[in-house]
Amino acid sequence: MLVTSFKSMDEIRLGLIFSLPQQFSIDAWIKAWTSACTGLECTGLQVGFGNSVKILVPSVIFSILLGAINGYALSFWKVKGANVLFACLLLGSFVPYQVFIYPLVRFYAQTGIYGSLPAIVITHIIFGMPVMTLLFRNYYSGLPVELFKAARIDGAGFWKIFISIILPMSVPIAIVAVIMQVTAIWNDFLLGLVFAGRENLPMTVQLNNIVNTTTGERAYNVNMAATVLTSLVPLTVYLVSGRWFVRGIASGAVKG
């Protein structure tokens, strides 16, 4: 795929799939980024990249933050109905998210936010919270409860304990959560297609429009370049944070 993206169409037509390019060219990359047709407009993937970032950042931050707070409450405070809530979250993690698409479409349409950036962000937060809650709850269950009891004796409340004690100890599992959410949200196609609206289509939807175009010549080099460009963000996150991901898993992500 990477090799093909640097070839010209004349060279691709020769059928030498595994051969290196006779002459390296980045024209396909430039076209994929700036002028490839992603629908009714030929503006390349640059617009979709911006949309994906706008969707990704708040979705990751809020889903992880809410998951951490829920996991903390379920692990240490033993709130009333905690076991029932945990069972519901566990069950919700196994329900296909496609089941909830139609009810959410109706709800967003009635509230007037369907087809907007808030709609797709809220959707990713909703679907990310159960898994994030389970992840943090299992991690916090492995932390020494004596720290929590000592803080309570010193008069610390819910938020003081969470911010001053729990959060600083959550770095390993937070990195695991970031990698999981970045990968899931960035690579999402269906939710972006249904909820984002034409003005906010993420990069994956625009990639599909480029690759599956039914007009003109199929520019395979442009398709390959667009595919590589779309995969760069999750790939970079894995390369940069991979060792911390393994460390986070080993330090308690699968406890419980």
Secondary structure as UniProt FT lines:
FT   HELIX           2..5
FT   HELIX           9..12
FT   TURN            13..15
FT   TURN            17..18
FT   HELIX           27..34
FT   TURN            44..45
FT   HELIX           46..72
FT   HELIX           73..77
FT   TURN            80..81
FT   HELIX           82..92
FT   TURN            93..94
FT   HELIX           97..100
FT   HELIX           101..111
FT   TURN            114..115
FT   HELIX           117..140
FT   TURN            141..142
FT   HELIX           145..153
FT   TURN            154..155
FT   HELIX           158..161
FT   HELIX           162..166
FT   HELIX           167..170
FT   HELIX           171..186
FT   HELIX           190..195
FT   HELIX           198..200
FT   HELIX           203..211
FT   HELIX           220..248
FT   HELIX           249..253
//
